[in-house]
Amino acid sequence: MPLLSANALGWLIESALSTQSLLLGRAVHAHIIRTIESPYPPFLSNHLINFYSKLDSPNSAQLLLSLTPPRFRSVVTWTALIAGSVQNGHFTSALLHFSDMRRQSVQPNDFTFPCLFKASAFLHYPLMGQQLHALALKGSFIKDVFVGCSAFDMYCKKGLREYAQKMFDEMPHRNIATWNACISNSVLDGRPYDASLKFVELLRLGEEPPNSITFCVFLNACSDGLYLKLGQQLHGYVIRFGFGSDVSVLNGMVDFYGKCHQVKYSELVFNEINVRNGVSWCTMLAVYEQNDIWDNAFMLFLKARKEGIKPTEFMLSSVLSACAGMAVLELGRSIHGLAVKACIEHNVFVGSALVDMYGKCGIIDNCESSFYEMPERNLITWNAVMGGYAHQGCADMALSLFEEMTSESHNVVPSYVTFVCVLTACSRAGAVKIGMDIFESMQKKYGIEPGPEHYACVVDILGRAGLVERAYDFIKKMPVPPTVSVWGALLGACRVHGKPELGKVAADNLFRLDPLDSGNHVILSNMFAAAGRWDEANLVRKEMKDVGITKGAGVSWISAKNSIHIFQAKDTTHERYPEIQAMLAKLRRDMKAEGYIADTNSALYDLEEEEKESEVWHHSEKIALAFGLIAIPPGVPIRITKNLRVCVDCHRAIKFISGITGREIIALSCTRDTTAAIGVMFGLRI
């Protein structure tokens, strides 16, 4: 390399920094060592310290500082070191550098203070932040708009609202960054209404025109507060003032409409984006997943892959959540493979989604291995594995994990969702006393107000244990109005324990709250049928017909040899129908020989006992199981999924068949009609 001037070398260092090239920067540094005697010109030392500090090489930056004579260390030198430390998350180091700077009698400037306020905010040092504020006030830097904005943001992030408001009010000039910080921090603080008021104030005062960041943070406020009308007004404002093609604003619009459950509007905005980035695809994918439109989520993911969009942790976590919702294990494993290929399987979001997916698909071993292989776990991860245990009836393991999570070794504070998982586990285990104790501890020990889901879990705990009347008394004493889930838990308990009169009370409340749900009508009709009250059962079905409520067709599906096979009750259309019937007949003979007695209470019509037995024997899940025994080789688990609840006799029969055949059988209920989506994913026409 020929001899270069100091200015040219400084320019090369800046180029290395802008291109994030540590190799180029080190080569320039080596040339400086060979051609320029130490100490280097101050501006060249500043360039090198800034370069190493910003590219997260703090040791090299610190070494260069030590080689720089104190008389050459200016505020620019120290600010470069402090800014680089803050940029790379070394907040404590930044404050220590500032302390050293003060000891050397170097005064900070208007570029130093914003970095220091940011470090103080992230370290949650209120006193340090106030001292910095006093220093900035003493040096008359607080009037600078950037310093003032940083101080305001620091107070907001520490939750010191009064100080923040006072700071905001006293600022002589507020730029758009200040307004954005104000609106954004209100959203982060859980005050979307205040955020919307600030946005309106910004428009009314007209101090600064809003920019794309302003629109994005205000859309977050509308999303959190579900302010649909306000967000729609903003949509018009965005188009009117020329931001209708800004991809970041349009991504915010997609997210806003999705959280307000206006998926069609999300799709319209998404389709209007001319040049979609990775965030656009992730946002639309999350909209489908959050609104339980899992089939569309899969189709969008496939489209994104075809367009060359690289899978990110946010994209894969959303797809894995959709796999969990549909209990589609094969697809979930494929996504797991993509995560491994992209080296993001240990990311906390992807890892938590994997734990959740395997748990809801009934693969507890994989659920546990994904959990224990994660280098970092958050509360969502713990909730996911606990929910997996509860979902599969491993109640003791869920309760044990809850104790481990709250122990001193982990010291994870449980959340609202945690208690839903734990109480669900208690209901599966029949642990009435433990469940009631945990419910009581929610508010007393952890300060969490019980919600509708927790009350529904308690009703389910009592109902499953046969304490149906006690469950009804509990509902009557609830401090909040019972929801659909609460009455649904009571109705389910009445069906299992044969309490038609109390079941009628629960059903009447469900009809009032959700008159179009066919499931509640069917359960009540079946409960009357099980009690031999056929006239009342038929009356319920007649009422359903009169008001136009139709029961969705029950189907079960099973995967074999890379194909999905779908069955309905009394299905005769499958190409291997004769073999399936032969297997059903054999199973029926073997089960009778072993003493199995069918639960004919699941029969829907007033028939002779033998006809009832034949009726329940040809349910879709039993036909799918017979096919699985024929088509799936021994040693491979048989996985059956149904789009409706699995009846009591099928539960018992599947468990019995597993015992006499020695096969591992996993039966799952997926309460959405997802067969069309599954067909699309496997290239089938349903």
Secondary structure, DSSP 8 states (H G I E B T S, - for coil): -----HHHHHHHHHHHHHTT-HHHHHHHHHHHHHHS-SS--HHHHHHHHHHHHHTT-HHHHHHHHHHS-GGG--HHHHHHHHHHHHHTT-HHHHHHHHHHHHHTT----TTHHHHHHHHHHHHT-HHHHHHHHHHHHHTT-TTSHHHHHHHHHHHHHTT-HHHHHHHHHH-S---HHHHHHHHHHHHHTT-HHHHHHHHHHHHHH-SS---HHHHHHHHHHHHHHT-HHHHHHHHHHHHHTT-TT-HHHHHHHHHHHHHTT-HHHHHHHHHH-SS--HHHHHHHHHHHHHTT-HHHHHHHHHHHHHTT----HHHHHHHHHHHHHHT-HHHHHHHHHHHHHTT-TTSHHHHHHHHHHHHHTT-HHHHHHHHHT-SS--HHHHHHHHHHHHHTT-HHHHHHHHHHHTSTTT-----HHHHHHHHHHHHHHT-HHHHHHHHHHHHHHH-----HHHHHHHHHHHHHTT-HHHHHHHHHT-SS---HHHHHHHHHHHHHHT-HHHHHHHHHHHHHH-TT-HHHHHHHHHHHHHTT-HHHHHHHHHHHHHTT------EEEEEETTEEEEEETT---STTHHHHHHHHHHHHHHHHHTT----GGG--S---HHHHHHHHHT-HHHHHHHHHHHHS-TTS-EEEEESS---HHHHHHHHHHHHHHT--EEEEE-SS--HHHHHHHTT---
